[in-house]
Amino acid sequence: MANHLGNVTARQRLTARVELVAEGDPVALDALERLRQRGPPGSRVEQVDASRGPASAEFTRFKITRS
């Protein structure tokens, strides 16, 4: 999924919140916005705070790591 949406990084916060940073094509970012409004199966999304800004080109790949 991330390969189609652009460069994405996410991390679980200690407060049970998830922080997500994404860079990519505006159409792909819109698709990601729709996906995160509902969350993965079994999840409960209570609130989504979003902001958009210029791309930083800081992210060059997607990787999931266990913390």
MODELLER restraints for C-alpha pairs under 7 A, 6 or more apart:
rsr = mdl.restraints
at = mdl.atoms
rsr.add(forms.Gaussian(group=physical.xy_distance, feature=features.Distance(at['CA:2:A'], at['CA:8:A']), mean=6.43, stdev=0.5))
rsr.add(forms.Gaussian(group=physical.xy_distance, feature=features.Distance(at['CA:2:A'], at['CA:62:A']), mean=6.91, stdev=0.5))
rsr.add(forms.Gaussian(group=physical.xy_distance, feature=features.Distance(at['CA:5:A'], at['CA:24:A']), mean=6.50, stdev=0.5))
rsr.add(forms.Gaussian(group=physical.xy_distance, feature=features.Distance(at['CA:5:A'], at['CA:28:A']), mean=4.71, stdev=0.5))
rsr.add(forms.Gaussian(group=physical.xy_distance, feature=features.Distance(at['CA:5:A'], at['CA:29:A']), mean=6.40, stdev=0.5))
rsr.add(forms.Gaussian(group=physical.xy_distance, feature=features.Distance(at['CA:5:A'], at['CA:32:A']), mean=6.72, stdev=0.5))
rsr.add(forms.Gaussian(group=physical.xy_distance, feature=features.Distance(at['CA:6:A'], at['CA:23:A']), mean=5.80, stdev=0.5))
rsr.add(forms.Gaussian(group=physical.xy_distance, feature=features.Distance(at['CA:6:A'], at['CA:24:A']), mean=4.31, stdev=0.5))
rsr.add(forms.Gaussian(group=physical.xy_distance, feature=features.Distance(at['CA:6:A'], at['CA:25:A']), mean=6.75, stdev=0.5))
rsr.add(forms.Gaussian(group=physical.xy_distance, feature=features.Distance(at['CA:6:A'], at['CA:28:A']), mean=6.89, stdev=0.5))
rsr.add(forms.Gaussian(group=physical.xy_distance, feature=features.Distance(at['CA:7:A'], at['CA:22:A']), mean=5.56, stdev=0.5))
rsr.add(forms.Gaussian(group=physical.xy_distance, feature=features.Distance(at['CA:7:A'], at['CA:23:A']), mean=5.12, stdev=0.5))
rsr.add(forms.Gaussian(group=physical.xy_distance, feature=features.Distance(at['CA:7:A'], at['CA:24:A']), mean=6.11, stdev=0.5))
rsr.add(forms.Gaussian(group=physical.xy_distance, feature=features.Distance(at['CA:7:A'], at['CA:59:A']), mean=6.05, stdev=0.5))
rsr.add(forms.Gaussian(group=physical.xy_distance, feature=features.Distance(at['CA:7:A'], at['CA:60:A']), mean=6.45, stdev=0.5))
rsr.add(forms.Gaussian(group=physical.xy_distance, feature=features.Distance(at['CA:7:A'], at['CA:61:A']), mean=5.94, stdev=0.5))
rsr.add(forms.Gaussian(group=physical.xy_distance, feature=features.Distance(at['CA:7:A'], at['CA:62:A']), mean=6.05, stdev=0.5))
rsr.add(forms.Gaussian(group=physical.xy_distance, feature=features.Distance(at['CA:8:A'], at['CA:21:A']), mean=5.76, stdev=0.5))
rsr.add(forms.Gaussian(group=physical.xy_distance, feature=features.Distance(at['CA:8:A'], at['CA:22:A']), mean=4.20, stdev=0.5))
rsr.add(forms.Gaussian(group=physical.xy_distance, feature=features.Distance(at['CA:8:A'], at['CA:23:A']), mean=6.39, stdev=0.5))
rsr.add(forms.Gaussian(group=physical.xy_distance, feature=features.Distance(at['CA:8:A'], at['CA:62:A']), mean=6.00, stdev=0.5))
rsr.add(forms.Gaussian(group=physical.xy_distance, feature=features.Distance(at['CA:9:A'], at['CA:20:A']), mean=5.74, stdev=0.5))
rsr.add(forms.Gaussian(group=physical.xy_distance, feature=features.Distance(at['CA:9:A'], at['CA:21:A']), mean=5.26, stdev=0.5))
rsr.add(forms.Gaussian(group=physical.xy_distance, feature=features.Distance(at['CA:9:A'], at['CA:22:A']), mean=6.29, stdev=0.5))
rsr.add(forms.Gaussian(group=physical.xy_distance, feature=features.Distance(at['CA:9:A'], at['CA:62:A']), mean=6.61, stdev=0.5))
rsr.add(forms.Gaussian(group=physical.xy_distance, feature=features.Distance(at['CA:10:A'], at['CA:18:A']), mean=6.81, stdev=0.5))
rsr.add(forms.Gaussian(group=physical.xy_distance, feature=features.Distance(at['CA:10:A'], at['CA:19:A']), mean=5.44, stdev=0.5))
rsr.add(forms.Gaussian(group=physical.xy_distance, feature=features.Distance(at['CA:10:A'], at['CA:20:A']), mean=4.21, stdev=0.5))
rsr.add(forms.Gaussian(group=physical.xy_distance, feature=features.Distance(at['CA:10:A'], at['CA:21:A']), mean=6.26, stdev=0.5))
rsr.add(forms.Gaussian(group=physical.xy_distance, feature=features.Distance(at['CA:11:A'], at['CA:18:A']), mean=5.64, stdev=0.5))
rsr.add(forms.Gaussian(group=physical.xy_distance, feature=features.Distance(at['CA:11:A'], at['CA:19:A']), mean=5.37, stdev=0.5))
rsr.add(forms.Gaussian(group=physical.xy_distance, feature=features.Distance(at['CA:11:A'], at['CA:20:A']), mean=6.65, stdev=0.5))
rsr.add(forms.Gaussian(group=physical.xy_distance, feature=features.Distance(at['CA:12:A'], at['CA:18:A']), mean=4.47, stdev=0.5))
rsr.add(forms.Gaussian(group=physical.xy_distance, feature=features.Distance(at['CA:12:A'], at['CA:19:A']), mean=6.42, stdev=0.5))
rsr.add(forms.Gaussian(group=physical.xy_distance, feature=features.Distance(at['CA:13:A'], at['CA:19:A']), mean=6.90, stdev=0.5))
rsr.add(forms.Gaussian(group=physical.xy_distance, feature=features.Distance(at['CA:23:A'], at['CA:55:A']), mean=5.95, stdev=0.5))
rsr.add(forms.Gaussian(group=physical.xy_distance, feature=features.Distance(at['CA:37:A'], at['CA:45:A']), mean=6.84, stdev=0.5))
rsr.add(forms.Gaussian(group=physical.xy_distance, feature=features.Distance(at['CA:37:A'], at['CA:48:A']), mean=6.81, stdev=0.5))
rsr.add(forms.Gaussian(group=physical.xy_distance, feature=features.Distance(at['CA:38:A'], at['CA:45:A']), mean=6.28, stdev=0.5))
rsr.add(forms.Gaussian(group=physical.xy_distance, feature=features.Distance(at['CA:39:A'], at['CA:45:A']), mean=6.16, stdev=0.5))
